[in-house]
């Protein structure tokens, strides 16, 4: 994460000290330019775009955390002549720093004059702080949760005595309140209660920074998470059992149960980071694993046994048995990272081994 605001402004291609609106506008343009989906045809360019987009997101967050309206930033190396073009920062002019090679002698009379001049204000501040500490002692911290009562000490009765058991008080359960959330079907009022007033709003759209909430008939239809993060939550239907993975044909509830709330969604896709799950008629059709791992599993349909490798003419089930679940797939292609397996009429026609290396062998 860029530690220097100056580098953050340069990363977003705006001048240091630009307004928050200029920063947001530049950020949105750069996200469109460097989105990895634009380079899906070239894995190397896609990886570089993902890395560039990550740096852009971190720079944008750094500027936003610095304040709603960033203060102007100046650097000594950008100022030219130190004696004439000195910029003013935080209301006063920065004096030129002495050269590291130049050494000045300490004047005892000047040191004594400085102590007399600055000693009285420093002493006054110290006395004021001492009075504040004495007159206004720090109060004890207040707990934000209710703790169970302490149990009384255990007393061992003497031999030969009868002890009547008293009813022990039950410890009170406690938990932190859940934050307010919204999801598909929430009203505009519920969204505002959970997320706050939007930066921009229309009849069908609420905008929070680079995050969007889309409405249909005044109810939440979909969203797209950017910055700040939306307080959204999707709850899967009950009685789904211990589903840990999803596959082709899984329902949207099963995907949410296994993967959690998506960062953005439409009627035909869920997005997790830059990874996507595609649906057709409400069922999983395919997926694309990129920045975030998906809990997917694609198993062979037929019993092909254990396989250590595949070759030309192998079926898709034999490739799955040897190579495992693909990161993305179509009717004619399986993708594993930057490696590809190509099919013709359901059988391996060719392959391209990249990273990871494919468990493929040419025919004998």
Secondary structure as UniProt FT lines:
FT   HELIX           5..11
FT   TURN            12..13
FT   TURN            16..17
FT   HELIX           20..34
FT   HELIX           36..39
FT   TURN            40..41
FT   HELIX           43..66
FT   HELIX           76..78
FT   TURN            82..84
FT   STRAND          88..89
FT   TURN            90..91
FT   STRAND          92..93
FT   TURN            100..101
FT   HELIX           108..135
FT   TURN            159..160
FT   TURN            184..185
FT   HELIX           188..195
FT   STRAND          200..201
FT   STRAND          205..208
FT   TURN            209..210
FT   STRAND          211..216
FT   TURN            217..218
FT   STRAND          219..224
FT   TURN            248..249
FT   HELIX           252..259
FT   STRAND          264..265
FT   STRAND          269..272
FT   TURN            273..274
FT   STRAND          275..280
FT   TURN            281..282
FT   STRAND          283..288
FT   TURN            312..313
FT   HELIX           316..323
FT   STRAND          328..329
FT   STRAND          333..336
FT   TURN            337..338
FT   STRAND          339..344
FT   TURN            345..346
FT   STRAND          347..352
//
